[in-house]
Amino acid sequence: MHRAILPSLLLIVTLNACHFQDDSSYDTSDTAEPVSEKVEIQPELDVFGINKELEATTHRIRRNESLSFILRNNGLTPRNVHEIVQASSGIFDVRRIRAGRPLHIYTQSDTTGGAAKPRYIVYEENSTDFIRFELGDSVSVERGSKPQETRTRLVSGEINSSLYQALRSLGVDQQLTHRLAEVYAWQVDFYRIQRGDHFEVYFEEKYVDGQRTGIGRIKAAVFNHRGNNYYAFHYRQNGMDEYYDENGKSMRRQFMAAPLEYNRISSRFSHNRYHPVHRRHMPHYGTDYAAPTGTPIRAVGDGVVTAARYGRNNGNFVRIRHNSIYETGYLHMSRFADGISAGTEVEQGQIIGYVGATGTATGPHLCFRFWKHGEPVDPQRIDLPPADPIQTEHRVAFLSRKEDLLTRMDIDPDTVIQRPFAFAPDIGYSGILSGSPAQEDSTEL
């Protein structure tokens, strides 16, 4: 009996000893000393990402001033200037600074009591973008952009002379004129806009430091031309920003209306036109656009360049194959755009050359030619296919967005009646800005 109790007592004593040992080693939170955390205060930065505590001076670049001249006048050595030029290679060409643009120089006091030294240099390329040079043990150069704010705005107006004048009277940046012209390039004939035509546009404006810097995206618009309402709604489909009408049909076609933005048709497609150089009647299988020398020429559609060379009559010309059906030609260029040669793939709207008077021509202009199945056709009269409409899987989302945009424009969606889709027959851009065509004239073969 005693032998059975003794092991039990020993076990109890051992457990208690272990228990007391654990208690004695336990450190409660009441007796722990508080840990102090060191909070580092971050410096306040300006729009260029530079500490506001640094002293900054602004230099307005004068005509014929070079960056090296300005930097040397602000305490930098020729060696410093050379390092800046070397570090800028591939990022920014320091020779391209422009007169009138601001250059900000940030200095930091010398801890040894010497003269303050430049720590940062910032060149503003425009109201938004800048180049920042950091001058430390080594020089670093990077591009940056100021924080930009996007605001939406709704404007409406009536045409009394031109779209440009109507928007100008509303205090709108003239960029909106060009954006509207691009959106409605196939629907509204801006050569024939009439007094009393009216419009409503819901669009974005960009602001930097509280100052308006430009126009963003047009979200929606309605243009009443000759009594017909033409609606345009922005929608992003398959990663592409496009504009569609109220039916979900694309606002653009596979081809642009014209290869020039500012133009006047000086001679149309004809099977029997009197040629001023050859002094006889002969076919003219092209459309002539009068424009100043150097005006950019754009590909009217995606395609592959099949020819980019000089011809005795055509001068410098480019020919593009768009698909198995359509080809276009661009004649009398002053020069080709960089990178344009046979085999080059081009996109719609890409600059391929510049207006000139090479070959058989009496003045600067572009002769634009269009082929269908290898036969010359008049692009002003041919029924060109539209671009892709809203896809079935996007239709519900598009209709929802359309109704939301109409509501924001204070237009009752139920009043927007779907109409047959139609294009204006003769589209141009010259009359947009002033209401009158350009005065240049020219003829060619």
Secondary structure, 3 states (H helix, E strand, C coil): CHHHHHHHHHHHHHHHHHHHHHHHHCCCCCCCCCCCCCCCCCCCECCCCCECCCEEEEEECCCCCCHHHHHHCCCCCHHHHHHHHHHHCCCCCHHHCCCCCEEEEEEECCCCCCCCEEEEEEEECCCCEEEEEEECCCEEEEEEECCCEEEEEEEEEECCCCHHHHHHHCCCCCHHHHHHHHHCCCCCCCCCCCCCCEEEEEEEEEEECCEEEEEEEEEEEEEEECCEEEEEEEEEECCEEEEECCCCCECCECCCCCCCCCCEEEECCEEEEEECCCCEEEEECCEEEECCCCCEEECCCCEEEEEEEEECCCEEEEEEECCCCEEEEEEEEEEECCCCCCCCEECCCCEEEEEECCCCECCCEEEEEEEECCEECCCCCCCCCECCCCCHHHHHHHHHHHHHHHHHCCCCHHHCCCCCCCCCCCCCCCHHHHCCCCCCCCCEC
